[in-house]
Amino acid sequence: EALRIAPNFAYLHTELGRFESSRSHFEDAEKHYKKACQLDTLNYRCHFEYGVFLRKQNRIDDSIFHLLKTEELNPEFPAVYNEL
């Protein structure tokens, strides 16, 4: 229902990515994370959540890309340094 109402709301896609990942639906999760990052390229939380997801998938180079983007967008976000 939420996607029908607000299909271009980046935060929604980030949350759906997290939900799908928790259900081990990794392809669906990635689609939502990618969509969130595309919809709001300046939202550091979208990049952070995607980077964490990618790290858990052992896709380290891709993860680092999004975590560095997080740092670039918000260098005062301490969680990104833990992930890096």
N, C-alpha and C positions, 0 to 999 in steps of 0.2 A: 504494500500500500504506500509506503513512504517513497519508494522509487517512482511510483506513478505520480505522486504529488510534487516531488522535487528531484527529478532525474539528474539535475546538474548541480546538486549540492555535494561538494567534495567531502565534507565531514561524514555524510551518510555513507559514501562509498568506502571511506576509511573504516568506519564501524562495521560495515558489511564484510569487508576484507578480514577484519579481525574475527568476526563471527564464523565466516566460512573456514578460516584457518583452524579455529578451535574444533571444528567438525571434521577436520582432515580433508576438506574440499579445497585442495591447494590451487587447482586451476581457476576455480571460481574466485578464490581469495585474491589471486594475483590480478585477475581482470578488474576487480574492484579497486585494488591499490593503484594500479596503473591509471585507471579512470580518475581517481581522486587527484593524482599528481598532474594529470593533463588538465583537469578542470581548474585547478588552483595551483599554478606553478610556484607561487610565492608563499604557499602555506607550509611552513617548516614541519608541522605535525604530520602532514600527509607523507612527506619524504621520510621522516623519522620512522613512522609505522611500517612503511614499505621496506625500509632498510633493515629493520629488526626482523621482519618476515623473511627477507632474503637471506639474512644471516642464519636463521633457523633452518633454512633450506640448503645451507652450506654453499650458497652462491656469493662467496665473499667479495669478489670484485664488484659485482652489481650492488651488493650491500654497501660497500665503502662509497661508491658513487653517490648513493642517496643519503648516506650519513654525512658525507662532506657537504652536500647540498644543504642539509639541515644546519650544519655548522655555519655555512655561508649566510644563510637566511637569519639565523638567530644564534650568534656566538655565545650568548649567555644562557643557553639551554643546557644545564649540566648533564642530563641523561645521555646526550649525544656523545660526550667524552667517554662515558662508561662503555658505550657500545663500540666506539672506535677502538 
